[in-house]
Every structure is written in structure tokens, then in C-alpha cells.
Amino acid sequence: MTHDVGGKLPNYHNLHGNVYEWCRDWYSMEYPTGSLTDPTGPETGSFRVRRGGVFYDSAQQSRSAYRNGFPPGDQNYGIGLRVVRSVP
């Protein structure tokens, strides 16, 4: 089952293997190589990136580096998002 954020040790079920995390980026099979910080992918597309894994996935999928593409309207109990804001 899913867990509340902060209910486990850092980066255990808070990010890895709790629920897939929707990302703003459009998905592409081609992923940049080399030393890059926060690559954004293509400017448009048909699929959005989902990262991490969900609690019922294998260990290989339950890591933040795991990514896949899904239609933006896709929804189920294994998908979430991380709200981020800047603090002035």
C-alpha cells in the first residue's frame, strides 16, 4: 500500500517505490548522455514522463532513475506528483 510522505526513512518509500511520480517533461525514447543536470527532453510530445516505481513494482523499477512515458490523462492509484515551490 502507499505511505504518507515523511512516514519512512528519506529516499526509501518517500521517493523510491511508493507511487510513480508525474514529471513535467515530455517523454522521448532517446535520452541525453554525458554530464547533464536536469535534462528536460523534447518541447512537445504525446507522452509525459513518469519516474520511480510504485509499491507493487520490481526492485529495478523502484528507483528514481527509472522513467517511462504515459499519456497525460492516465490515472490510477499508483501515480502521484511532487509539489515544489520556491521560498523567497
PDB file as gemmi writes it, atoms N, CA and C in Angstrom:
CRYST1    1.000    1.000    1.000  90.00  90.00  90.00 P 1                      
ATOM      1  N   MET A   1       0.836  -1.187   0.000  1.00  0.00           N  
ATOM      2  CA  MET A   1       0.000   0.000   0.000  1.00  0.00           C  
ATOM      3  C   MET A   1       0.874   1.240   0.000  1.00  0.00           C  
ATOM      4  N   THR A   2       0.320   2.376  -0.329  1.00  0.00           N  
ATOM      5  CA  THR A   2       1.084   3.621  -0.343  1.00  0.00           C  
ATOM      6  C   THR A   2       1.337   4.095   1.089  1.00  0.00           C  
ATOM      7  N   HIS A   3       2.312   4.995   1.232  1.00  0.00           N  
ATOM      8  CA  HIS A   3       2.680   5.549   2.531  1.00  0.00           C  
ATOM      9  C   HIS A   3       2.647   7.064   2.461  1.00  0.00           C  
ATOM     10  N   ASP A   4       2.320   7.718   3.568  1.00  0.00           N  
ATOM     11  CA  ASP A   4       2.374   9.171   3.633  1.00  0.00           C  
ATOM     12  C   ASP A   4       3.812   9.640   3.487  1.00  0.00           C  
ATOM     13  N   VAL A   5       4.009  10.793   2.857  1.00  0.00           N  
ATOM     14  CA  VAL A   5       5.344  11.377   2.741  1.00  0.00           C  
ATOM     15  C   VAL A   5       5.867  11.660   4.138  1.00  0.00           C  
ATOM     16  N   GLY A   6       7.122  11.314   4.384  1.00  0.00           N  
ATOM     17  CA  GLY A   6       7.729  11.514   5.690  1.00  0.00           C  
ATOM     18  C   GLY A   6       7.517  10.343   6.624  1.00  0.00           C  
ATOM     19  N   GLY A   7       6.783   9.335   6.183  1.00  0.00           N  
ATOM     20  CA  GLY A   7       6.490   8.195   7.038  1.00  0.00           C  
ATOM     21  C   GLY A   7       7.565   7.121   7.029  1.00  0.00           C  
ATOM     22  N   LYS A   8       8.544   7.245   6.159  1.00  0.00           N  
ATOM     23  CA  LYS A   8       9.642   6.277   6.058  1.00  0.00           C  
ATOM     24  C   LYS A   8      10.967   7.029   6.081  1.00  0.00           C  
ATOM     25  N   LEU A   9      12.060   6.286   6.113  1.00  0.00           N  
ATOM     26  CA  LEU A   9      13.375   6.924   6.060  1.00  0.00           C  
ATOM     27  C   LEU A   9      13.526   7.675   4.740  1.00  0.00           C  
ATOM     28  N   PRO A  10      14.326   8.752   4.699  1.00  0.00           N  
ATOM     29  CA  PRO A  10      14.496   9.512   3.452  1.00  0.00           C  
ATOM     30  C   PRO A  10      14.899   8.613   2.283  1.00  0.00           C  
ATOM     31  N   ASN A  11      14.270   8.861   1.134  1.00  0.00           N  
ATOM     32  CA  ASN A  11      14.522   8.154  -0.121  1.00  0.00           C  
ATOM     33  C   ASN A  11      14.226   6.674  -0.066  1.00  0.00           C  
ATOM     34  N   TYR A  12      13.463   6.230   0.908  1.00  0.00           N  
ATOM     35  CA  TYR A  12      13.045   4.830   0.885  1.00  0.00           C  
ATOM     36  C   TYR A  12      11.689   4.779   0.189  1.00  0.00           C  
ATOM     37  N   HIS A  13      10.592   4.869   0.882  1.00  0.00           N  
ATOM     38  CA  HIS A  13       9.301   4.903   0.209  1.00  0.00           C  
ATOM     39  C   HIS A  13       8.831   6.322  -0.071  1.00  0.00           C  
ATOM     40  N   ASN A  14       9.564   7.322   0.364  1.00  0.00           N  
ATOM     41  CA  ASN A  14       9.162   8.688   0.038  1.00  0.00           C  
ATOM     42  C   ASN A  14       9.368   8.980  -1.442  1.00  0.00           C  
ATOM     43  N   LEU A  15      10.364   8.394  -2.048  1.00  0.00           N  
ATOM     44  CA  LEU A  15      10.623   8.632  -3.462  1.00  0.00           C  
ATOM     45  C   LEU A  15      10.703   7.322  -4.232  1.00  0.00           C  
ATOM     46  N   HIS A  16      11.349   6.330  -3.683  1.00  0.00           N  
ATOM     47  CA  HIS A  16      11.566   5.074  -4.390  1.00  0.00           C  
ATOM     48  C   HIS A  16      10.489   4.061  -4.038  1.00  0.00           C  
ATOM     49  N   GLY A  17       9.633   3.743  -4.965  1.00  0.00           N  
ATOM     50  CA  GLY A  17       8.715   2.633  -4.794  1.00  0.00           C  
ATOM     51  C   GLY A  17       7.421   2.910  -4.069  1.00  0.00           C  
ATOM     52  N   ASN A  18       7.081   4.142  -3.834  1.00  0.00           N  
ATOM     53  CA  ASN A  18       5.782   4.434  -3.216  1.00  0.00           C  
ATOM     54  C   ASN A  18       4.743   4.556  -4.330  1.00  0.00           C  
ATOM     55  N   VAL A  19       4.809   5.609  -5.117  1.00  0.00           N  
ATOM     56  CA  VAL A  19       3.975   5.761  -6.311  1.00  0.00           C  
ATOM     57  C   VAL A  19       4.828   6.352  -7.424  1.00  0.00           C  
ATOM     58  N   TYR A  20       4.432   6.105  -8.660  1.00  0.00           N  
ATOM     59  CA  TYR A  20       5.094   6.775  -9.780  1.00  0.00           C  
ATOM     60  C   TYR A  20       4.926   8.279  -9.608  1.00  0.00           C  
ATOM     61  N   GLU A  21       5.899   9.029 -10.066  1.00  0.00           N  
ATOM     62  CA  GLU A  21       5.835  10.484  -9.957  1.00  0.00           C  
ATOM     63  C   GLU A  21       5.716  11.090 -11.346  1.00  0.00           C  
ATOM     64  N   TRP A  22       4.608  11.822 -11.576  1.00  0.00           N  
ATOM     65  CA  TRP A  22       4.450  12.537 -12.843  1.00  0.00           C  
ATOM     66  C   TRP A  22       5.510  13.616 -12.935  1.00  0.00           C  
ATOM     67  N   CYS A  23       6.069  13.798 -14.109  1.00  0.00           N  
ATOM     68  CA  CYS A  23       7.040  14.864 -14.356  1.00  0.00           C  
ATOM     69  C   CYS A  23       6.496  15.781 -15.443  1.00  0.00           C  
ATOM     70  N   ARG A  24       6.979  16.986 -15.468  1.00  0.00           N  
ATOM     71  CA  ARG A  24       6.542  17.971 -16.460  1.00  0.00           C  
ATOM     72  C   ARG A  24       7.069  17.648 -17.858  1.00  0.00           C  
ATOM     73  N   ASP A  25       8.154  16.933 -17.937  1.00  0.00           N  
ATOM     74  CA  ASP A  25       8.840  16.671 -19.208  1.00  0.00           C  
ATOM     75  C   ASP A  25       8.035  15.785 -20.139  1.00  0.00           C  
ATOM     76  N   TRP A  26       8.154  16.066 -21.429  1.00  0.00           N  
ATOM     77  CA  TRP A  26       7.624  15.166 -22.450  1.00  0.00           C  
ATOM     78  C   TRP A  26       8.588  14.010 -22.594  1.00  0.00           C  
ATOM     79  N   TYR A  27       8.066  12.828 -22.874  1.00  0.00           N  
ATOM     80  CA  TYR A  27       8.869  11.609 -22.953  1.00  0.00           C  
ATOM     81  C   TYR A  27       9.470  11.421 -24.334  1.00  0.00           C  
ATOM     82  N   SER A  28      10.693  10.919 -24.375  1.00  0.00           N  
ATOM     83  CA  SER A  28      11.351  10.514 -25.608  1.00  0.00           C  
ATOM     84  C   SER A  28      12.159   9.258 -25.303  1.00  0.00           C  
ATOM     85  N   MET A  29      12.173   8.315 -26.241  1.00  0.00           N  
ATOM     86  CA  MET A  29      12.989   7.105 -26.077  1.00  0.00           C  
ATOM     87  C   MET A  29      14.471   7.467 -26.039  1.00  0.00           C  
ATOM     88  N   GLU A  30      14.834   8.552 -26.729  1.00  0.00           N  
ATOM     89  CA  GLU A  30      16.228   8.997 -26.762  1.00  0.00           C  
ATOM     90  C   GLU A  30      16.476   9.869 -25.541  1.00  0.00           C  
ATOM     91  N   TYR A  31      17.428   9.464 -24.720  1.00  0.00           N  
ATOM     92  CA  TYR A  31      17.739  10.213 -23.509  1.00  0.00           C  
ATOM     93  C   TYR A  31      19.149  10.756 -23.632  1.00  0.00           C  
ATOM     94  N   PRO A  32      19.381  12.019 -23.266  1.00  0.00           N  
ATOM     95  CA  PRO A  32      20.720  12.598 -23.424  1.00  0.00           C  
ATOM     96  C   PRO A  32      21.761  11.844 -22.601  1.00  0.00           C  
ATOM     97  N   THR A  33      22.966  11.843 -23.104  1.00  0.00           N  
ATOM     98  CA  THR A  33      24.067  11.196 -22.393  1.00  0.00           C  
ATOM     99  C   THR A  33      25.072  12.257 -21.954  1.00  0.00           C  
ATOM    100  N   GLY A  34      26.004  11.856 -21.129  1.00  0.00           N  
ATOM    101  CA  GLY A  34      27.023  12.786 -20.657  1.00  0.00           C  
ATOM    102  C   GLY A  34      26.623  13.396 -19.327  1.00  0.00           C  
ATOM    103  N   SER A  35      27.355  14.381 -18.932  1.00  0.00           N  
ATOM    104  CA  SER A  35      27.140  15.033 -17.644  1.00  0.00           C  
ATOM    105  C   SER A  35      26.154  16.188 -17.805  1.00  0.00           C  
ATOM    106  N   LEU A  36      24.894  15.941 -17.508  1.00  0.00           N  
ATOM    107  CA  LEU A  36      23.854  16.954 -17.629  1.00  0.00           C  
ATOM    108  C   LEU A  36      23.104  17.084 -16.309  1.00  0.00           C  
ATOM    109  N   THR A  37      22.614  18.262 -16.031  1.00  0.00           N  
ATOM    110  CA  THR A  37      21.789  18.480 -14.854  1.00  0.00           C  
ATOM    111  C   THR A  37      20.378  18.775 -15.310  1.00  0.00           C  
ATOM    112  N   ASP A  38      19.434  17.966 -14.882  1.00  0.00           N  
ATOM    113  CA  ASP A  38      18.018  18.151 -15.169  1.00  0.00           C  
ATOM    114  C   ASP A  38      17.692  18.306 -16.652  1.00  0.00           C  
ATOM    115  N   PRO A  39      18.018  17.295 -17.475  1.00  0.00           N  
ATOM    116  CA  PRO A  39      17.630  17.381 -18.890  1.00  0.00           C  
ATOM    117  C   PRO A  39      16.107  17.369 -19.012  1.00  0.00           C  
ATOM    118  N   THR A  40      15.555  18.184 -19.893  1.00  0.00           N  
ATOM    119  CA  THR A  40      14.110  18.357 -19.969  1.00  0.00           C  
ATOM    120  C   THR A  40      13.427  17.563 -21.067  1.00  0.00           C  
ATOM    121  N   GLY A  41      14.143  17.001 -21.998  1.00  0.00           N  
ATOM    122  CA  GLY A  41      13.508  16.246 -23.077  1.00  0.00           C  
ATOM    123  C   GLY A  41      12.975  17.165 -24.159  1.00  0.00           C  
ATOM    124  N   PRO A  42      12.157  16.615 -25.080  1.00  0.00           N  
ATOM    125  CA  PRO A  42      11.645  17.409 -26.198  1.00  0.00           C  
ATOM    126  C   PRO A  42      10.651  18.481 -25.728  1.00  0.00           C  
ATOM    127  N   GLU A  43      10.381  19.456 -26.590  1.00  0.00           N  
ATOM    128  CA  GLU A  43       9.467  20.550 -26.243  1.00  0.00           C  
ATOM    129  C   GLU A  43       7.995  20.149 -26.339  1.00  0.00           C  
ATOM    130  N   THR A  44       7.686  19.120 -27.129  1.00  0.00           N  
ATOM    131  CA  THR A  44       6.309  18.634 -27.265  1.00  0.00           C  
ATOM    132  C   THR A  44       6.329  17.117 -27.346  1.00  0.00           C  
ATOM    133  N   GLY A  45       5.163  16.521 -27.290  1.00  0.00           N  
ATOM    134  CA  GLY A  45       5.083  15.077 -27.416  1.00  0.00           C  
ATOM    135  C   GLY A  45       3.688  14.565 -27.134  1.00  0.00           C  
ATOM    136  N   SER A  46       3.555  13.256 -27.083  1.00  0.00           N  
ATOM    137  CA  SER A  46       2.272  12.614 -26.803  1.00  0.00           C  
ATOM    138  C   SER A  46       2.237  11.986 -25.418  1.00  0.00           C  
ATOM    139  N   PHE A  47       3.421  11.776 -24.841  1.00  0.00           N  
ATOM    140  CA  PHE A  47       3.523  11.122 -23.539  1.00  0.00           C  
ATOM    141  C   PHE A  47       4.330  11.976 -22.571  1.00  0.00           C  
ATOM    142  N   ARG A  48       3.940  11.974 -21.300  1.00  0.00           N  
ATOM    143  CA  ARG A  48       4.685  12.651 -20.244  1.00  0.00           C  
ATOM    144  C   ARG A  48       5.532  11.625 -19.497  1.00  0.00           C  
ATOM    145  N   VAL A  49       6.587  12.094 -18.884  1.00  0.00           N  
ATOM    146  CA  VAL A  49       7.482  11.217 -18.127  1.00  0.00           C  
ATOM    147  C   VAL A  49       6.876  10.885 -16.773  1.00  0.00           C  
ATOM    148  N   ARG A  50       6.990   9.607 -16.409  1.00  0.00           N  
ATOM    149  CA  ARG A  50       6.721   9.167 -15.037  1.00  0.00           C  
ATOM    150  C   ARG A  50       8.001   8.527 -14.540  1.00  0.00           C  
ATOM    151  N   ARG A  51       8.412   8.887 -13.335  1.00  0.00           N  
ATOM    152  CA  ARG A  51       9.648   8.362 -12.758  1.00  0.00           C  
ATOM    153  C   ARG A  51       9.367   7.530 -11.532  1.00  0.00           C  
ATOM    154  N   GLY A  52      10.379   6.747 -11.177  1.00  0.00           N  
ATOM    155  CA  GLY A  52      10.289   5.928  -9.976  1.00  0.00           C  
ATOM    156  C   GLY A  52       9.452   4.690 -10.220  1.00  0.00           C  
ATOM    157  N   GLY A  53       9.013   4.094  -9.169  1.00  0.00           N  
ATOM    158  CA  GLY A  53       8.193   2.900  -9.261  1.00  0.00           C  
ATOM    159  C   GLY A  53       7.043   3.003  -8.288  1.00  0.00           C  
ATOM    160  N   VAL A  54       6.164   2.052  -8.369  1.00  0.00           N  
ATOM    161  CA  VAL A  54       5.025   2.005  -7.470  1.00  0.00           C  
ATOM    162  C   VAL A  54       5.208   0.804  -6.549  1.00  0.00           C  
ATOM    163  N   PHE A  55       4.538   0.788  -5.440  1.00  0.00           N  
ATOM    164  CA  PHE A  55       4.766  -0.216  -4.409  1.00  0.00           C  
ATOM    165  C   PHE A  55       4.627  -1.658  -4.883  1.00  0.00           C  
ATOM    166  N   TYR A  56       3.949  -1.904  -5.999  1.00  0.00           N  
ATOM    167  CA  TYR A  56       3.794  -3.276  -6.482  1.00  0.00           C  
ATOM    168  C   TYR A  56       4.783  -3.637  -7.591  1.00  0.00           C  
ATOM    169  N   ASP A  57       5.725  -2.743  -7.926  1.00  0.00           N  
ATOM    170  CA  ASP A  57       6.712  -2.990  -8.982  1.00  0.00           C  
ATOM    171  C   ASP A  57       7.922  -3.773  -8.482  1.00  0.00           C  
ATOM    172  N   SER A  58       8.742  -4.174  -9.439  1.00  0.00           N  
ATOM    173  CA  SER A  58      10.000  -4.855  -9.120  1.00  0.00           C  
ATOM    174  C   SER A  58      11.003  -3.853  -8.555  1.00  0.00           C  
ATOM    175  N   ALA A  59      12.062  -4.368  -7.948  1.00  0.00           N  
ATOM    176  CA  ALA A  59      13.103  -3.512  -7.372  1.00  0.00           C  
ATOM    177  C   ALA A  59      13.767  -2.658  -8.450  1.00  0.00           C  
ATOM    178  N   GLN A  60      13.937  -3.166  -9.663  1.00  0.00           N  
ATOM    179  CA  GLN A  60      14.574  -2.409 -10.736  1.00  0.00           C  
ATOM    180  C   GLN A  60      13.754  -1.173 -11.109  1.00  0.00           C  
ATOM    181  N   GLN A  61      12.448  -1.258 -11.036  1.00  0.00           N  
ATOM    182  CA  GLN A  61      11.597  -0.121 -11.368  1.00  0.00           C  
ATOM    183  C   GLN A  61      11.422   0.833 -10.189  1.00  0.00           C  
ATOM    184  N   SER A  62      11.711   0.391  -8.996  1.00  0.00           N  
ATOM    185  CA  SER A  62      11.503   1.218  -7.799  1.00  0.00           C  
ATOM    186  C   SER A  62      12.741   2.040  -7.484  1.00  0.00           C  
ATOM    187  N   ARG A  63      13.118   2.886  -8.405  1.00  0.00           N  
ATOM    188  CA  ARG A  63      14.251   3.793  -8.236  1.00  0.00           C  
ATOM    189  C   ARG A  63      13.984   5.057  -9.042  1.00  0.00           C  
ATOM    190  N   SER A  64      14.524   6.170  -8.594  1.00  0.00           N  
ATOM    191  CA  SER A  64      14.221   7.451  -9.235  1.00  0.00           C  
ATOM    192  C   SER A  64      14.740   7.534 -10.667  1.00  0.00           C  
ATOM    193  N   ALA A  65      15.744   6.740 -11.030  1.00  0.00           N  
ATOM    194  CA  ALA A  65      16.281   6.761 -12.393  1.00  0.00           C  
ATOM    195  C   ALA A  65      15.367   6.057 -13.388  1.00  0.00           C  
ATOM    196  N   TYR A  66      14.438   5.244 -12.913  1.00  0.00           N  
ATOM    197  CA  TYR A  66      13.526   4.554 -13.816  1.00  0.00           C  
ATOM    198  C   TYR A  66      12.526   5.563 -14.379  1.00  0.00           C  
ATOM    199  N   ARG A  67      12.378   5.580 -15.696  1.00  0.00           N  
ATOM    200  CA  ARG A  67      11.454   6.513 -16.333  1.00  0.00           C  
ATOM    201  C   ARG A  67      10.740   5.813 -17.470  1.00  0.00           C  
ATOM    202  N   ASN A  68       9.525   6.263 -17.712  1.00  0.00           N  
ATOM    203  CA  ASN A  68       8.731   5.732 -18.799  1.00  0.00           C  
ATOM    204  C   ASN A  68       7.747   6.809 -19.222  1.00  0.00           C  
ATOM    205  N   GLY A  69       7.109   6.629 -20.367  1.00  0.00           N  
ATOM    206  CA  GLY A  69       6.162   7.619 -20.858  1.00  0.00           C  
ATOM    207  C   GLY A  69       4.739   7.096 -20.868  1.00  0.00           C  
ATOM    208  N   PHE A  70       3.805   7.949 -20.473  1.00  0.00           N  
ATOM    209  CA  PHE A  70       2.392   7.597 -20.450  1.00  0.00           C  
ATOM    210  C   PHE A  70       1.562   8.788 -20.917  1.00  0.00           C  
ATOM    211  N   PRO A  71       0.372   8.546 -21.468  1.00  0.00           N  
ATOM    212  CA  PRO A  71      -0.486   9.657 -21.890  1.00  0.00           C  
ATOM    213  C   PRO A  71      -0.786  10.579 -20.701  1.00  0.00           C  
ATOM    214  N   PRO A  72      -0.818  11.891 -20.917  1.00  0.00           N  
ATOM    215  CA  PRO A  72      -1.042  12.839 -19.813  1.00  0.00           C  
ATOM    216  C   PRO A  72      -2.318  12.596 -19.018  1.00  0.00           C  
ATOM    217  N   GLY A  73      -3.341  12.018 -19.608  1.00  0.00           N  
ATOM    218  CA  GLY A  73      -4.588  11.781 -18.892  1.00  0.00           C  
ATOM    219  C   GLY A  73      -4.634  10.473 -18.121  1.00  0.00           C  
ATOM    220  N   ASP A  74      -3.555   9.681 -18.183  1.00  0.00           N  
ATOM    221  CA  ASP A  74      -3.526   8.391 -17.499  1.00  0.00           C  
ATOM    222  C   ASP A  74      -3.623   8.599 -15.991  1.00  0.00           C  
ATOM    223  N   GLN A  75      -4.432   7.795 -15.333  1.00  0.00           N  
ATOM    224  CA  GLN A  75      -4.570   7.937 -13.884  1.00  0.00           C  
ATOM    225  C   GLN A  75      -4.895   6.591 -13.256  1.00  0.00           C  
ATOM    226  N   ASN A  76      -4.334   6.362 -12.068  1.00  0.00           N  
ATOM    227  CA  ASN A  76      -4.673   5.208 -11.245  1.00  0.00           C  
ATOM    228  C   ASN A  76      -4.094   5.439  -9.848  1.00  0.00           C  
ATOM    229  N   TYR A  77      -4.317   4.526  -8.937  1.00  0.00           N  
ATOM    230  CA  TYR A  77      -3.903   4.714  -7.552  1.00  0.00           C  
ATOM    231  C   TYR A  77      -2.397   4.630  -7.350  1.00  0.00           C  
ATOM    232  N   GLY A  78      -1.634   4.290  -8.372  1.00  0.00           N  
ATOM    233  CA  GLY A  78      -0.184   4.193  -8.247  1.00  0.00           C  
ATOM    234  C   GLY A  78       0.561   5.377  -8.816  1.00  0.00           C  
ATOM    235  N   ILE A  79      -0.131   6.498  -9.080  1.00  0.00           N  
ATOM    236  CA  ILE A  79       0.501   7.683  -9.672  1.00  0.00           C  
ATOM    237  C   ILE A  79       0.331   8.867  -8.739  1.00  0.00           C  
ATOM    238  N   GLY A  80       1.394   9.617  -8.545  1.00  0.00           N  
ATOM    239  CA  GLY A  80       1.331  10.819  -7.717  1.00  0.00           C  
ATOM    240  C   GLY A  80       2.138  11.933  -8.350  1.00  0.00           C  
ATOM    241  N   LEU A  81       2.344  12.980  -7.615  1.00  0.00           N  
ATOM    242  CA  LEU A  81       3.192  14.070  -8.071  1.00  0.00           C  
ATOM    243  C   LEU A  81       3.837  14.698  -6.851  1.00  0.00           C  
ATOM    244  N   ARG A  82       4.913  15.393  -7.091  1.00  0.00           N  
ATOM    245  CA  ARG A  82       5.637  16.077  -6.015  1.00  0.00           C  
ATOM    246  C   ARG A  82       5.484  17.570  -6.230  1.00  0.00           C  
ATOM    247  N   VAL A  83       4.893  18.241  -5.274  1.00  0.00           N  
ATOM    248  CA  VAL A  83       4.683  19.681  -5.358  1.00  0.00           C  
ATOM    249  C   VAL A  83       5.950  20.384  -4.872  1.00  0.00           C  
ATOM    250  N   VAL A  84       6.445  21.302  -5.679  1.00  0.00           N  
ATOM    251  CA  VAL A  84       7.667  22.030  -5.348  1.00  0.00           C  
ATOM    252  C   VAL A  84       7.394  23.514  -5.487  1.00  0.00           C  
ATOM    253  N   ARG A  85       7.911  24.297  -4.563  1.00  0.00           N  
ATOM    254  CA  ARG A  85       7.791  25.741  -4.688  1.00  0.00           C  
ATOM    255  C   ARG A  85       9.068  26.392  -4.205  1.00  0.00           C  
ATOM    256  N   SER A  86       9.307  27.590  -4.676  1.00  0.00           N  
ATOM    257  CA  SER A  86      10.476  28.366  -4.254  1.00  0.00           C  
ATOM    258  C   SER A  86      10.149  29.153  -3.005  1.00  0.00           C  
ATOM    259  N   VAL A  87      11.104  29.244  -2.122  1.00  0.00           N  
ATOM    260  CA  VAL A  87      10.945  30.053  -0.923  1.00  0.00           C  
ATOM    261  C   VAL A  87      11.777  31.313  -1.086  1.00  0.00           C  
ATOM    262  N   PRO A  88      11.128  32.483  -1.017  1.00  0.00           N  
ATOM    263  CA  PRO A  88      11.885  33.733  -1.231  1.00  0.00           C  
ATOM    264  C   PRO A  88      12.926  33.974  -0.145  1.00  0.00           C  
TER     265      PRO A  88                                                      
END                                                                             
